[in-house]
């Protein structure tokens, strides 16, 4: 009888160890895709800024810029809604296309803010992102309740931001800025925990598992970019 329980205990311990390893492999791949996407976005922004004819084209054709913003939103919607029916190649291609589009639309930030303040903000965001992602990964607390609240707050933030495009209220601008910082800091932890839980249900070496890795990277990439934009409003020094 003792041997039976010892065997069962060893089996449970072995299963826990294998699950932890699978979680780690999945998350490492997610973070690798995030770093790759951020590198693409950064280099694209720098290319647009330093390639004057292209920069002038975007500034002189506001309709093109708006079209790119709409294309970004559509790419995220299509990826989220159709990922199960897409091939791995298509999913990867759309994710990389989104990273490039985001680099183009973020390029004007280099014209508005000093390069040093952009770099400083990037490092602040990187540190904050890493800390909250580690918290989300290792905490034993279920963050689902907080995640639901944060998602509702995000909807309110989007509505307030759209309204303020017409109202031009300085007070609303700063309220949404600080609210955005806290919302996306929380979402980094929540999304990390959600991805960790999802990884337990994903066979990482299958095509579906690899697509889930890319979608996980997209989720945290969006958290990073939005946190960067809101913190840049606070720490960025204008030219």
C-alpha positions as a printed Julia matrix, in Angstrom:
239×3 Matrix{Float64}:
   0.0    0.0     0.0
   2.83   2.36    0.89
   4.48   1.61   -2.45
   1.21   2.44   -4.22
   0.96   5.86   -2.58
   4.65   6.55   -3.17
   4.2    5.72   -6.85
   1.13   7.98   -7.08
   3.03  10.8    -5.39
   5.94  10.4    -7.8
   3.54  10.43  -10.76
   1.86  13.64   -9.53
   5.23  15.29   -8.9
   6.45  14.25  -12.35
   3.25  15.57  -13.97
   3.58  18.91  -12.14
   7.19  19.17  -13.26
   6.31  18.44  -16.9
   3.47  20.98  -16.76
   5.78  23.64  -15.32
   8.33  22.94  -18.07
   5.64  23.18  -20.76
   4.45  26.5   -19.29
   7.98  27.86  -19.31
   8.66  26.78  -22.91
   5.38  28.33  -24.06
   6.04  31.65  -22.29
   9.65  31.83  -23.51
   8.37  31.54  -27.09
   5.74  34.21  -26.39
   8.36  36.63  -25.05
  10.66  35.86  -27.98
   7.89  36.83  -30.42
   7.21  40.02  -28.39
  10.87  41.05  -28.55
  10.98  40.32  -32.28
   7.79  42.34  -32.9
   9.05  45.28  -30.82
  12.33  45.25  -32.75
  10.43  45.34  -36.05
   8.23  48.18  -34.78
  11.21  50.19  -33.56
  13.27  49.79  -36.73
  10.23  50.6   -38.9
   9.61  53.82  -36.93
  13.25  54.87  -37.25
  13.25  54.1   -40.97
  10.13  56.23  -41.54
  11.56  59.11  -39.47
  14.88  59.11  -41.32
  13.4   58.54  -44.78
  12.15  62.09  -45.35
  10.07  61.56  -48.54
   8.06  58.83  -46.82
   7.61  60.93  -43.68
   6.45  63.93  -45.71
   4.02  61.7   -47.59
   2.32  60.55  -44.39
   2.17  64.08  -42.96
   0.77  65.55  -46.17
  -1.82  62.79  -46.65
  -3.75  62.5   -43.41
  -6.2   60.13  -45.07
  -3.41  57.58  -45.56
  -2.48  57.8   -41.89
  -6.1   57.27  -40.82
  -6.33  54.32  -43.23
  -3.26  52.75  -41.57
  -4.82  53.16  -38.12
  -8.01  51.48  -39.32
  -5.93  48.72  -40.94
  -4.22  48.08  -37.61
  -7.54  47.64  -35.83
  -8.83  45.37  -38.59
  -5.71  43.2   -38.44
  -6.17  42.62  -34.71
  -9.88  41.85  -35.19
  -9.19  39.43  -38.06
  -6.38  37.69  -36.16
  -8.49  37.3   -33.03
 -11.64  36.15  -34.81
 -10.16  33.92  -37.53
  -6.99  32.5   -35.99
  -8.43  28.98  -35.69
  -9.16  28.87  -39.44
  -5.86  30.43  -40.53
  -2.69  28.61  -41.39
   0.34  29.18  -39.18
   2.03  31.04  -42.06
  -0.91  33.46  -42.47
  -1.14  34.05  -38.73
   2.59  34.8   -38.54
   2.47  37.06  -41.59
  -0.43  39.13  -40.19
   1.31  39.49  -36.83
   4.48  40.76  -38.51
   2.42  43.06  -40.76
   0.79  44.51  -37.66
   4.21  45.14  -36.12
   5.29  47.03  -39.25
   2.06  49.06  -39.43
   2.42  49.96  -35.77
   5.96  51.13  -36.44
   4.69  53.44  -39.18
   1.89  54.94  -37.07
   4.21  55.41  -34.07
   6.87  57.19  -36.14
   5.39  60.69  -35.48
   6.26  60.21  -31.79
   9.91  60.75  -32.76
   8.91  64.13  -34.17
   6.92  65.1   -31.07
   9.18  63.84  -28.27
  12.95  63.88  -27.8
  14.78  60.65  -28.59
  16.27  60.51  -25.08
  12.84  60.73  -23.41
  11.49  58.02  -25.74
  14.42  55.77  -24.81
  13.97  56.5   -21.09
  10.25  55.72  -21.28
  10.96  52.51  -23.18
  13.25  51.28  -20.39
  10.7   52.27  -17.74
   8.0   50.36  -19.6
  10.3   47.36  -20.09
  11.02  47.18  -16.36
   7.36  47.63  -15.4
   6.25  45.07  -17.98
   8.79  42.52  -16.77
   7.84  42.99  -13.11
   4.08  42.71  -13.7
   4.49  39.78  -16.08
   6.54  37.92  -13.46
   3.88  38.72  -10.87
   1.15  37.39  -13.16
   3.15  34.23  -13.85
   4.08  33.31  -10.27
   1.17  34.62   -8.19
  -1.16  32.03   -6.69
  -4.0   34.57   -6.64
  -6.67  34.19   -9.32
  -6.64  37.45  -11.3
  -9.8   36.69  -13.29
 -11.98  39.02  -11.2
  -9.48  41.87  -11.58
  -9.15  41.09  -15.27
 -12.89  41.5   -15.83
 -12.84  44.84  -14.02
  -9.83  46.0   -16.05
 -11.49  45.05  -19.34
 -14.61  47.04  -18.4
 -12.37  49.96  -17.41
 -10.61  49.66  -20.78
 -13.94  49.99  -22.6
 -14.65  53.14  -20.58
 -11.17  54.45  -21.37
 -11.7   53.97  -25.11
 -15.07  55.76  -25.0
 -13.61  58.67  -22.98
 -10.66  58.94  -25.38
 -12.93  59.07  -28.44
 -15.18  61.68  -26.82
 -12.16  63.79  -25.9
 -11.05  63.85  -29.54
 -13.92  66.3   -29.99
 -14.07  67.86  -26.5
 -10.32  68.63  -26.26
 -10.45  68.67  -22.45
  -7.04  68.84  -20.77
  -8.46  67.36  -17.57
  -9.96  64.35  -19.41
  -6.67  63.94  -21.28
  -4.71  63.52  -18.04
  -7.38  61.41  -16.37
  -7.35  58.98  -19.3
  -3.54  59.03  -19.33
  -3.14  57.92  -15.71
  -6.11  55.56  -15.98
  -4.52  53.99  -19.06
  -1.25  53.43  -17.2
  -2.96  51.6   -14.32
  -5.26  49.61  -16.62
  -2.46  48.29  -18.82
  -0.15  47.58  -15.88
  -2.92  45.39  -14.49
  -3.64  43.8   -17.86
  -0.01  42.71  -18.23
  -0.33  40.6   -15.06
  -3.8   39.32  -15.95
  -2.91  38.4   -19.54
   0.29  36.67  -18.43
  -1.63  34.49  -15.98
  -4.27  33.76  -18.61
  -1.59  32.7   -21.1
   0.09  30.51  -18.5
  -3.23  28.75  -17.84
  -3.87  28.4   -21.58
  -0.46  26.85  -22.13
  -1.49  23.88  -19.98
  -4.23  23.11  -22.52
  -2.04  23.64  -25.6
   0.13  21.09  -27.39
   3.02  23.42  -28.14
   4.54  21.48  -31.05
   1.3   21.4   -33.04
   0.27  24.11  -35.49
  -2.51  25.17  -33.12
  -0.02  25.47  -30.29
   2.3   27.64  -32.38
  -0.6   29.88  -33.4
  -1.54  30.29  -29.74
   2.04  31.37  -29.06
   1.71  34.13  -31.65
  -1.69  35.22  -30.33
  -0.29  35.3   -26.82
   2.57  37.46  -28.06
   0.09  39.8   -29.77
  -1.89  40.2   -26.54
   1.13  41.16  -24.43
   2.62  43.21  -27.28
  -0.53  45.34  -27.32
  -0.3   45.79  -23.53
   3.34  46.88  -23.88
   2.69  49.36  -26.7
  -0.3   50.96  -25.0
   1.55  51.24  -21.69
   4.44  52.85  -23.57
   2.16  55.43  -25.22
   0.48  56.42  -21.95
   3.73  56.64  -19.99
   5.3   58.67  -22.81
   2.59  61.27  -22.24
   3.89  61.57  -18.67
   7.65  61.2   -19.07
   8.12  62.36  -22.66
   9.84  65.71  -23.27
   8.62  67.47  -26.35
  10.93  68.79  -29.06
